[in-house]
């Protein structure tokens, strides 16, 4: 019985780690997307500033 409980706990721990890993990857992807959008907006601002010069 103790072996079953340890195996179940181990499986739950692995599932939790997988979930954290997926969340981490998702967060990193969101950060990369946001950085790309920021760079695009900076370029748009630069073009707008040029038209006023």
C-alpha positions, 0 to 999 in steps of 0.5 A: 500500500505504501508503495502505491501511495509513493507512486501516486505522489510521484506521479502527481509531483511529475504532473505538477512539474509538467504544468509548471513547465508548460506555464513557464513556456507560455509565459516566455512566449507571451514575453517574446510576443510582447517584446516584438510588439514593443519593437514594432510600436517603436518603429511606428513611433519613429516613422511618425516622428520623422514626418513631423521633422 
